Amino acid sequence: MSQLNYYECKNVSKRYGNLTALDNVDFHIGKNEVVGLLGDNGAGKSTLIKMMSGVVAPDTGNVFVDGKETKISTRKQSEEVAGIETIYQDSALAPTLSIARNLFVGREPLTHKFGSFGLLDREKMAKESLDAIKRVELDLRSGDEVVENLSGGERQGVVIARALYFRTKVLIMDEPTNHLDMESIESLNHALSIYEGTAIFVSHDREFISSLSTRLIEIKSDKICLLYTSDAADE
């Protein structure tokens, strides 16, 4: 296995009864590489990212993170052990909460702590959420803005700001352009151009992910096919 690969799975298979979702698949992603993943419905791309996210476990095969064989069986392990954050279409944000609450959800900073309990450090959340959204050049005045008031592109920008803030090692976005108009897609594209990290974009929109990816692959009949790679991509 190349030492440049941050994540790699080898000979992984996943079956649901008589249905084979993945069959002895090899997949890798290098550090700071952006992979675009295409595939028809039922081809196996959703199973692959669910496996990376700890939602499902492979029936056979091995997974390596930073060169070490690793078992990932829960989403929490995926986040904490592998640094993988997966955004499933519209489930990324809570629309009735503020940008600040969405940025820190599940990882809220506390003040006046007693053990694992404490009060929300709202001042820190307000300041640092505003700094985070400015980093992706979102033109929003406050982290107190409620997410349901944002456009689709702005909401995806908040997701990217969260990944940057928590130094996510691998950002996976499942169909990020779904239900977005052209203006929102342009806003998302701009925010992603600022993101400097490892990412996987799962989409049916080949033109969109081709413009961002260093490597474009497609899953066909549970097999991975390379469509495109830049000179910088690790083969």
Buried (B, 14 or more C-beta within 10 A) or exposed (E): EEEBBBBBBBEBBBBEEEEBBBBEBEBBBBBBBBBBBBBEEEBBBBBBBBBBBBBBBBEEBBBBBBEEEBEBEEBEBBBEBBBBBBBBEEEBBEEEBBBBBBBBEEEBBEEEEEEEEEEBBBEBBBEBBBEBBEBBEBEBEEBBBBBEEBBBBBBBBBBBBBBBBBEBBBBBBBBBBEEBEEEBBEBBBBBBEEBEBBBBBBBBBBEBBBEBBBBBBBBEEBBBEEEBBEEEBBE
